[in-house]
């Protein structure tokens, strides 16, 4: 029996225009009424998903949210951090030096701000275009305190350029950090112990749930671990071929209410 539904946002719950379909809202509302935990599991910070949590009625006591690709597990109503895996300033310096060596702009995210590093060769980060409401701060690493902790570091730039430049990332970085491409214009780097699957596992341990009681939905490379972890890992119709290959089930696309279709089939219809 499914007790927790973990849901990615971009390309999964959200349609291509950024909205949430009535069908998805209704199906998840009914699942929640049956006692199923509905948990947003995203690479974004809490501030960036607050409006979505409100729209989905997922900020009540007993609601949870997994942010920064599993780096933080939080109570959705208060923001209280239940688990956190982060990066040190020393690690941030190493990743910033990498960004300069492959000519990609770099953003560093802590709990409060998104730090914009000096752009290499005039290549300004595209991240502000995608998240204009978030608190961006132009700075240098020298200006930040030595004990600062970062939840993730990202390179965000034009799709074709990013695709070419990230091929130059040395293998050693993949051994030291979790590195995932979450969107065509975005690659993210976290603590090696961070991925969405581990974030869900932490929450399940707190709630006393097992992996077999989890259903997860995703579409991109950063969803791989949570699709693999869940007893019922579901890839969207618009998911990458690699994700579809490891999923137990492939549903319709994000623009065709894929979440609602699967929730109705595997949860709502099971109770009748």
C-alpha positions in Angstrom: 0.0 0.0 0.0 1.4 3.4 -1.0 1.8 5.8 2.0 4.0 8.5 0.4 4.0 10.1 -3.1 7.2 12.0 -4.0 6.9 14.4 -6.9 9.4 16.4 -8.9 8.2 19.8 -10.2 9.6 20.9 -13.5 8.6 18.6 -16.3 6.6 16.5 -13.8 3.9 18.2 -11.7 4.2 21.4 -13.6 3.0 21.6 -17.2 5.3 23.2 -19.8 3.7 26.6 -19.1 4.5 26.3 -15.4 0.9 25.7 -14.3 -0.6 22.7 -12.4 -3.5 21.0 -14.1 -6.8 20.7 -12.3 -6.7 16.9 -12.8 -3.3 16.6 -11.0 -4.6 18.8 -8.2 -7.7 16.8 -7.7 -6.0 13.4 -7.8 -3.4 14.4 -5.3 -6.0 16.0 -3.0 -8.0 12.8 -3.0 -4.8 10.8 -2.2 -4.0 13.2 0.7 -7.6 12.7 2.0 -6.9 9.0 2.1 -3.9 9.6 4.4 -1.2 9.4 1.8 1.7 11.9 2.3 2.2 14.0 -0.8 5.7 15.4 -0.8 7.3 17.8 -3.3 10.8 16.6 -4.0 12.8 19.3 -6.0 16.1 20.8 -6.7 14.7 24.2 -5.7 15.0 26.0 -2.4 11.9 26.2 -0.1 11.3 29.9 -1.0 11.0 29.0 -4.7 8.3 26.3 -4.0 6.3 28.1 -1.3 3.6 29.3 -3.7 3.2 25.8 -5.2 2.9 24.3 -1.7 0.2 26.9 -1.0 -1.6 26.2 -4.2 -1.5 22.4 -3.6 -2.6 22.8 0.1 0.7 21.1 1.2 1.7 23.5 4.0 -0.3 22.0 6.8 1.0 20.4 10.0 2.3 17.0 9.0 3.3 18.0 5.5 6.9 17.7 4.4 9.0 19.0 1.5 12.4 17.8 0.1 14.5 20.6 -1.4 17.9 21.0 -3.0 17.7 17.6 -4.7 17.4 15.8 -1.3 20.0 17.9 0.5 17.3 19.3 2.9 14.3 17.5 4.4 11.9 20.1 5.9 8.6 20.5 7.5 6.5 22.3 4.9 4.5 24.4 7.4 7.4 25.8 9.4 10.4 25.2 7.2 12.1 23.4 10.1 15.1 21.4 8.8 15.0 17.7 9.7 18.0 16.8 7.7 20.7 18.7 5.9 23.8 17.7 3.8 25.8 20.7 2.5 29.1 21.9 1.0 31.9 23.7 2.7 33.5 27.0 1.5 36.6 25.0 0.5 34.5 22.7 -1.7 32.7 25.8 -3.2 36.1 27.3 -4.1 37.0 24.0 -5.9 33.8 24.1 -7.9 34.1 27.8 -8.7 37.6 27.2 -10.0 36.1 24.4 -12.2 33.4 26.8 -13.5 36.1 29.2 -14.6 38.2 26.5 -16.2 35.3 25.5 -18.4 34.0 29.0 -19.0 30.6 28.6 -17.3 28.9 31.0 -14.9 28.5 29.9 -11.3 25.8 30.4 -8.6 26.2 29.3 -5.0 23.1 28.7 -2.9 22.8 28.7 0.9 19.6 28.9 3.0 19.2 32.6 2.5 20.7 33.7 -0.8 21.8 32.9 -4.3 25.4 34.2 -4.7 26.4 35.3 -8.2 30.1 34.9 -8.9 32.0 37.1 -11.4 31.1 35.8 -14.9 33.8 34.2 -17.0 34.3 35.8 -20.4 31.1 37.8 -20.0 29.0 34.7 -19.8 26.3 35.8 -17.3 24.4 33.1 -15.5 20.9 32.4 -16.8 19.6 31.3 -13.4 18.3 34.7 -12.5 16.1 34.5 -15.7 14.5 31.3 -14.5 14.1 32.4 -10.8 13.8 36.2 -10.8 12.0 36.4 -7.5 14.8 34.8 -5.5 17.4 36.9 -3.5 20.4 37.2 -5.8 23.6 38.7 -4.4 26.6 39.6 -6.5 29.8 38.8 -4.5 33.1 37.0 -4.5 34.1 34.0 -2.4 36.6 36.1 -0.5 33.8 38.3 0.8 31.9 35.3 2.3 32.6 33.9 5.8 34.8 30.9 6.1 32.2 28.8 8.0 29.5 29.4 5.4 27.7 26.2 4.1 26.2 25.8 0.7 23.3 23.6 -0.2 24.2 23.4 -3.9 26.3 25.0 -6.6 25.1 25.3 -10.1 26.1 26.3 -13.6 23.2 27.7 -15.7 23.7 28.8 -19.3 22.5 28.4 -22.9 21.7 24.7 -23.6 24.2 24.0 -26.5 27.1 25.8 -24.8 26.4 24.1 -21.5 26.2 20.7 -23.1 29.6 21.1 -24.8 31.4 22.7 -21.8 30.3 20.1 -19.2 32.0 17.4 -21.2 35.3 18.9 -20.0 34.5 18.3 -16.3 37.2 15.9 -15.0 36.1 12.5 -13.8 37.4 13.2 -10.3 34.6 15.8 -9.7 32.0 13.1 -10.3 33.8 11.0 -7.7 33.8 13.8 -5.1 30.4 15.4 -5.6 26.8 14.5 -6.7 26.5 16.1 -10.1 23.2 16.1 -12.0 21.8 17.8 -15.0 18.3 18.8 -13.9 17.3 20.8 -17.0 18.8 21.4 -20.5 20.3 24.7 -19.3 21.3 23.6 -15.7 23.8 21.4 -14.0 23.9 21.1 -10.2 26.6 20.0 -7.8 25.9 18.8 -4.2 27.5 17.0 -1.3 28.3 13.4 -2.4 25.7 12.1 0.0 22.9 14.1 -1.6 20.3 12.8 -4.1 16.5 12.7 -4.1 16.4 9.0 -3.3 18.4 9.6 -0.1 16.2 12.5 0.8 13.1 10.4 0.5 14.8 7.6 2.5 15.6 10.0 5.4 11.9 11.1 5.5 10.7 7.6 5.3 12.9 6.6 8.2 11.4 9.5 10.2 7.9 8.5 9.4 8.4 4.7 9.7 7.7 4.0 6.0 9.5 1.5 3.8 10.6 2.0 0.1 7.8 -0.4 -1.0 5.3 2.2 0.4 6.6 5.0 -1.8 5.5 6.1 -5.3 7.7 8.6 -7.0 7.4 10.7 -10.2 10.2 12.3 -12.2 11.4 13.2 -15.7 15.1 14.1 -15.5 18.5 12.8 -14.5 18.3 14.3 -11.0 15.2 12.1 -10.5 17.0 8.9 -11.1 17.8 8.0 -7.5 14.2 8.6 -6.3 12.7 6.5 -9.2 15.1 3.7 -8.3 14.4 4.0 -4.5 10.7 3.9 -4.7 8.7 0.6 -4.7 6.7 2.3 -7.5 9.0 4.5 -9.5 7.1 6.3 -12.3 8.6 8.1 -15.3 6.7 10.8 -17.1 5.9 10.3 -20.8 8.3 13.2 -21.5 11.1 11.7 -19.3 14.6 11.0 -20.5 15.0 7.5 -22.1 17.4 6.5 -19.3 14.7 7.3 -16.7 12.0 5.4 -18.5 14.3 2.4 -18.6 14.6 2.1 -14.8 11.0 3.0 -14.0 8.4 0.5 -13.1 5.8 2.4 -15.1 5.7 5.1 -17.7 2.7 7.4 -17.4 1.4 10.2 -19.7 3.4 13.5 -20.1 3.4 16.4 -17.8 1.1 18.3 -20.2 -1.4 15.4 -20.2 -1.9 15.0 -16.4 0.5 12.1 -16.1 0.5 12.2 -12.3 -3.3 12.1 -12.1 -3.5 9.1 -14.5 -1.1 7.0 -12.4 -2.5 8.1 -9.0 -6.0 7.2 -10.1 -4.8 3.8 -11.5 -2.6 2.7 -8.6 -4.0 4.4 -5.5 -7.5 5.8 -6.0 -8.9 2.9 -7.9 -7.4 0.4 -5.4 -9.6 1.7 -2.6 -12.8 0.9 -4.5 
